[in-house]
Amino acid sequence: MAENHAHPASDHPGERAAADPIKLLAIRDTPLSVDEVFRAVGDDAAGGTTLFVGTVRNHDGGADVDALGYSCHPTAEAELRRVAEKVVANYPVRALAAVHRVGDLHVGDLAVVVAVSCPHRGEAFEACRKLIDDLKHEVPIWKHQTFSDGAEEWVGAC
């Protein structure tokens, strides 16, 4: 008869947050890599990894977008770390990564890539959603859009 090796979830260290789960945080003026972010959050104890990719779209508010640029405040990376630390404090995160692009981008370019690995999928979805939502609302990154009719608009965060 096979021995039962099942343990209550809280008994295994893999069910808890990793000691140092923040693996990659950056604001870059070079193209972003989904593969780099995905590799950064690999963890053998993670049963769920959620990845979010934000891309530049060709419209906003019913108008065609011709050009788009992101700029950030000098404190943006520190604020990104604060947001990440808040997520890992509230979820059993095994690994977390977030990168955001600045500079001039084109339609289809990657603007932001975030990923979170947790022991289970539900936690991974919730933590990743919190990460991207808080990044968007709290990290000082601004988007400058130029529309096909010549109008321009500044938008806070991504």
C-alpha positions as CSV (number, residue, x, y, z in Angstrom):
1,M,0.0,0.0,0.0
2,A,1.4,3.4,-1.0
3,E,2.2,5.8,1.8
4,N,0.3,9.1,1.7
5,H,2.7,12.0,1.5
6,A,0.1,14.7,1.3
7,H,0.6,17.5,3.8
8,P,-1.6,20.3,4.8
9,A,-0.8,23.3,2.7
10,S,0.6,25.3,5.6
11,D,3.1,22.6,6.5
12,H,5.3,22.9,3.4
13,P,7.7,25.8,3.0
14,G,6.7,26.1,-0.7
15,E,3.3,27.2,0.3
16,R,4.7,30.4,1.8
17,A,6.3,33.4,0.3
18,A,9.9,33.1,-0.7
19,A,12.5,34.9,1.5
20,D,13.5,37.3,-1.3
21,P,10.8,37.1,-4.0
22,I,11.6,40.4,-5.9
23,K,13.7,39.1,-8.8
24,L,13.6,41.9,-11.4
25,L,12.5,45.5,-11.3
26,A,13.5,48.0,-13.9
27,I,12.5,51.1,-16.0
28,R,14.3,50.9,-19.3
29,D,14.6,52.9,-22.6
30,T,15.3,49.7,-24.5
31,P,12.8,47.1,-25.8
32,L,11.3,44.8,-23.1
33,S,11.4,41.0,-23.2
34,V,8.5,38.8,-22.1
35,D,11.0,35.8,-22.0
36,E,13.3,37.7,-19.6
37,V,10.4,38.5,-17.2
38,F,9.0,35.0,-17.4
39,R,12.4,33.4,-16.7
40,A,12.9,35.8,-13.7
41,V,9.8,34.4,-11.9
42,G,10.5,30.7,-12.4
43,D,10.3,28.9,-9.1
44,D,9.9,25.1,-8.4
45,A,7.4,25.8,-5.6
46,A,5.1,27.9,-7.8
47,G,2.1,26.2,-9.1
48,G,0.8,29.4,-10.8
49,T,2.5,32.1,-12.7
50,T,0.6,35.1,-14.1
51,L,2.2,37.4,-16.7
52,F,0.7,40.7,-17.9
53,V,1.9,42.4,-21.0
54,G,0.8,46.0,-21.7
55,T,1.2,47.0,-25.4
56,V,0.9,50.3,-27.2
57,R,-2.5,50.3,-28.9
58,N,-3.5,52.3,-32.0
59,H,-6.4,54.3,-30.3
60,D,-7.5,55.9,-27.1
61,G,-10.7,57.5,-26.2
62,G,-12.1,57.0,-29.7
63,A,-9.2,58.7,-31.4
64,D,-6.4,57.2,-33.5
65,V,-3.0,57.4,-31.8
66,D,0.0,58.2,-34.1
67,A,2.8,58.5,-31.6
68,L,3.4,57.7,-27.9
69,G,6.1,58.3,-25.5
70,Y,6.7,57.5,-21.8
71,S,8.7,59.5,-19.3
72,C,9.2,59.1,-15.6
73,H,10.2,60.9,-12.5
74,P,13.7,60.1,-11.1
75,T,11.9,58.4,-8.1
76,A,10.0,55.9,-10.4
77,E,12.2,52.9,-9.7
78,A,12.1,53.5,-6.0
79,E,8.3,53.7,-6.2
80,L,8.2,50.6,-8.3
81,R,10.1,48.8,-5.6
82,R,7.7,50.1,-2.9
83,V,4.7,48.8,-5.0
84,A,6.4,45.4,-5.4
85,E,7.2,45.2,-1.7
86,K,3.6,45.9,-0.8
87,V,2.5,43.0,-3.1
88,V,4.9,40.5,-1.6
89,A,3.8,41.6,1.9
90,N,0.2,40.7,1.1
91,Y,0.5,37.5,-1.0
92,P,2.5,34.3,-0.8
93,V,4.8,35.4,-3.7
94,R,7.5,33.0,-4.7
95,A,8.9,35.4,-7.4
96,L,8.0,38.8,-8.8
97,A,9.2,40.8,-11.8
98,A,8.2,44.1,-13.3
99,V,9.7,46.2,-16.1
100,H,8.4,49.4,-17.8
101,R,9.6,51.1,-20.9
102,V,10.3,54.8,-21.3
103,G,11.0,56.8,-24.5
104,D,9.3,56.8,-27.8
105,L,7.2,53.7,-28.6
106,H,5.2,52.5,-31.6
107,V,1.9,50.7,-31.9
108,G,2.5,47.1,-30.8
109,D,5.6,47.8,-28.7
110,L,5.7,46.4,-25.2
111,A,5.2,49.2,-22.6
112,V,5.1,47.1,-19.4
113,V,5.6,43.5,-18.5
114,V,4.9,42.2,-15.0
115,A,4.8,38.6,-13.6
116,V,4.1,36.9,-10.3
117,S,4.6,33.3,-9.3
118,C,2.7,31.9,-6.3
119,P,2.0,28.4,-4.9
120,H,-1.5,28.5,-6.5
121,R,-3.1,30.1,-9.6
122,G,-5.7,32.2,-7.7
123,E,-3.0,33.9,-5.6
124,A,-0.9,34.4,-8.7
125,F,-3.8,36.1,-10.6
126,E,-4.6,38.3,-7.6
127,A,-1.0,39.4,-6.9
128,C,-0.3,40.1,-10.5
129,R,-3.5,42.2,-10.8
130,K,-2.5,44.2,-7.7
131,L,1.0,44.7,-9.0
132,I,-0.1,46.1,-12.4
133,D,-2.9,48.2,-11.0
134,D,-0.7,49.7,-8.3
135,L,2.1,50.3,-10.7
136,K,-0.3,52.1,-13.0
137,H,-1.7,54.3,-10.2
138,E,1.3,54.9,-8.0
139,V,4.5,54.9,-10.0
140,P,5.3,58.3,-11.5
141,I,5.4,57.3,-15.2
142,W,3.6,59.5,-17.7
143,K,2.3,58.8,-21.2
144,H,2.3,61.5,-23.9
145,Q,0.0,60.6,-26.9
146,T,-0.2,62.3,-30.2
147,F,-3.4,61.7,-32.1
148,S,-4.0,61.6,-35.9
149,D,-5.9,64.9,-35.7
150,G,-2.8,66.6,-34.2
151,A,-4.2,66.8,-30.7
152,E,-1.9,65.8,-27.8
153,E,-2.6,64.4,-24.3
154,W,-0.5,63.6,-21.2
155,V,-1.8,60.7,-19.1
156,G,-0.6,59.7,-15.7
157,A,1.1,56.3,-15.5
158,C,0.6,53.5,-18.0
